[in-house]
Amino acid sequence: MQFDYDIIVVGGGHAGSEAALACAHRGDKTLLISLNIKMMANMPCNPSIGGSAKGIVVREIDALGGFMGKVCDQEYLQMKMLNTKKGPGVQCLRAQADKKRYPHHMQEVLLNTPNLTVLEDEVKGILYEGNKILGVFTSDKKIYSKAVILTTGTYMNSDILRGHTKYMGGPDGEKPSIGLSDCLKEMGIRLQRLKTGTPQRIAKESIDYSQTEVQYGNVEDQAFSYETHSFIKIKDQIPCYLIYTTAETHKIIREHLKDSAMYGGLVEGIGPRYCPSIEDKIVRFSDKPRHQLFLEPESYDTNSIYLQGFSTSMPENIQDLMVHSLPGLQNAKILKYAYAIEYDAFETDEYDSTLMIKKYPGLFIGGQICGTSGYEEAAGLGLMAGVNASLYIKGEEPFILKRDEAYIGVMIDDLITKGAKEPYRLLSSRAEYRLLLRSDNADLRLTDFGHKYGLISEERYQKFLNKKEKFNEITSILNDTFFGATSPINDYLVKLGYDKLTYGVSGKDLLKRNGVSYHELKNYLNLNSDLELDNLGEFELEVSIKYEGYIESERKEAIKFRKLEDIKLNKDTDYSNMDGLRLEARQKLNAVKPLTIGQASRISGVNPSDISILVMNLRKGNKL
């Protein structure tokens, strides 16, 4: 059969952008179909990138060869490192990105990438024969390909809800995607209805900032991408502002709950638990006298301020009352009213760990239609779907990240084994190996994969290998350098509150002391100039040494657990009549079709006794 393209990507959001770029950079003739080319990589909700756990995902995307971090580093208003008073396992970056310039920059990348064609059109359905994927069709054409990746975000059969009003529409005033959902249902693919929302946008000049608390950036020497080496000084970054809801705000919301689309019975979909609407917060946390809100600028090029934390589906007239009850917003001009949006997403047991639909080999999905929330989760899923679709059409083994290798691996495994009846959000608490999955060491964890799969250039890879060599050399020097009673380093130690050394102590052991930094310690080492590290490299090296014992302990746990991951299961096994398995376990195992014993053990509803039955069957020589 003659194919027009190797791979077609449907949807130009954060998932679609990363998926299309990954396929194109791997040499596949790729078509990206977007409803509106000017809205590709759009940020319909908060124009922020990163945050708790999410910032680590952006670093992982960069280490694998993706583009979200690179583009954000060029187009942000403010940068913060979060959780600086906590351990390195939960520290991560959050950028207030530019809503206008970020998508424009990503669009330039997409439109100028070899092997990638961008088409503005609406996909109405999938071309298939039996269970073989053949491409897609629009209202006036058929386009054939070896694989298809769906990354339609919150557009499929999407409805906008506000008060008692409900109408078909996409995010940010765009039109919805109509027809594709019906085709998927006809193919026997199960969909679910999910909900998310966005708050008001306020005119900057209508805010009284004297009633707010200013929030500055705190980072001017770090970025998401390991290839970024120019930064915006804190004094040149745009501040955000903190305010709180008032008793009057809560009173207005309680009196008008019945007017909310959510509490008025209009909403069908399930919303994100970890990013609730303001009315949901006030109902669920009725004991809280106030909730914090952030006033966040959206762009250098607009006067629009995002009212973070005030998402709602109230009618516009009630939103006026709510907004005007807030400190500094008594005379606020609302540029855009808040709304809730419902959309179709896939049931998580419809796809496997490669993000391919089980019933239709060659059909992959990525982003929010996987059941997730957030730009970062979407981009990570899109990148993985792109790589795996590319590997699939070449007949190569899939790329599956393990839980101890990346937050992206944690996310996909959670979706597959635990499901998502509400939009899934990455949290650091979801990762059992947080100290291994740090923000600083994403390059050490994942750059080899990025190079292996053709997304990291040879030049970048050689720089990475050089960095690893530097780490080894510096660590060796720290091990072999000893400081004693007459060493000048005693002045530094005394300033930190330590007694002078009375016996020889290695540089490595000194670095393990609280307060001792590698940045200062290196001044007392005999280092060649070619062993110089950037700030992130210094931090990465320091953490690896200071937390060496904890890291090694966690690594041993991961290795021990990997033994279960190495015990393979056949994805075609029918567990319906397996003796000893409980009914619920049979149903869950048949729905998920785990690839390993380890994955089976994490399925909700499968308990240790069920795992013992599976292992016993394997020992008997039964093929599972």
Secondary structure, 3 states (H helix, E strand, C coil): CCCCEEEEEECCCHHHHHHHHHHHHCCCCEEEEECCHHHCCCCCCCCEEECCCHHHHHHHHHHCCCCHHHHHHHCEEEEEEECCCCCCCCCEEEEEECCCHHHHHHHHHHHCCCCEEEEECCEEEEEEECCEEEEEEECCCEEEEEEEEECCCCCECCEEEECCEEEECCHHHCCCECCHHHHHHHCCCCEEEEEEEECCEEEHHHCCHHHCEEECCCCCCCCCCCCCCCCCCHHHCCCEEEEECCHHHHHHHHHCHHHCCCCCCCCCCECCCCCCCHHHHHHHCCCCCCCEEEEEECCCCCCEEEEECCCCCCCHHHHHHHHHCCCCCCCCCEEECCEEEEEEEECHHHECCCCEECCCCCEEECHHHHCECCHHHHHHHHHHHHHHHHHHHCCCCCCCCCCCCCHHHHHHHHHHHHCCCCCECCCHHHCCCCCCCCCCCHHHHHHHHHHHCCCCCHHHHHHHHHHHHHHHHHHHHHHHCEECCCCCHHHHHHHCCCCCCCCCEEHHHHHCCCCCCHHHHHHHCCCCHHHCCCHHHHHHHHHHHHCHHHHHHHHHHHHHHHHHHCCECCCCCCCCCCCCCCHHHHHHHHHHCCCEHHHHHCCCCCCHHHHHHHHHHHHCCCCC
